[in-house]
Amino acid sequence: FVPVATEQKRGLAKRVSLKQALAQQGFTGQSKRQTEWNAWVNSEKLVLEQIAQQHSFEVIHGDGGRPHMSLPEYKEAARELEAARQEIEAARAEVSELQAEKETLQGTVKELKAAKKVSLDLERIKPEETMMGNIKGVTLKEIKQLKALAVRGAEAEQTVKQQVNTIELQKAQITSLERQLRPSIQKRLKEAQELSDLKDENMALEYELNRQKDRMARLMQRVEAALNF
């Protein structure tokens, strides 16, 4: 709507002025905090409360105004929450990759442990005689293969330990992130949602108020028409 004030002393007879328009409707300001606008708002609240009571809606008056966020604050809180969620998802994806790598390495370690059970002392390997008295020796190539197998087993075990430590660290980070998912942000988002719900309720009540006013206006027109008949 466009607030228009009439009966101006200077300039145009009609002028766009919210303060003067409200004042001409009987809403006077008392101070900087108790302005014409506040007087109009309180009047509308009273009318809405009366309509709610007529429709058996319970009206609850709070102890005071509840905190809420402005639109920029709400957007910033939503961005922070989304960034935290993306960080958690990235950490979980990394943990999944490390878990898959860990399982692969564990399979290799099992094979190496099976070979390690032989417990060969590579430095004490000695030739042995066959039934025919021939000497059966161990070749240098076989010794190198056994040593390489042992080294690979030790390296694989160390790698698995490192991967396990990394996974545990990632899990701890995820837990910490989830705990630090900014409860204050979630609270502020909840308050913003409640504020939005309240605005929707007020719009519905305002619509009902306008409908009641229109009905009363039509009724008054009919009454006047009947009286003038």
Secondary structure, 3 states (H helix, E strand, C coil): CCCEECCCCCCCCCEECHHHHHHHCCCCCCCCCCCHHHHHHHHHHHHHHHHHHHCCCCCCCCCCCCCCCCHHHHHHHHHHHHHHHHHHHHHHHHHHHHHHHHHHHHHHHHHHHHHHCCCCCHHHCCCEECCCCCEECCCHHHHHHHHHHHHHHHHHHHHHHHHHHHHHHHHHHHHHHHHCCCHHHHHHHHHHHHHHHHHHHHHHHHHHHHHHHHHHHHHHHHHHHHHHC
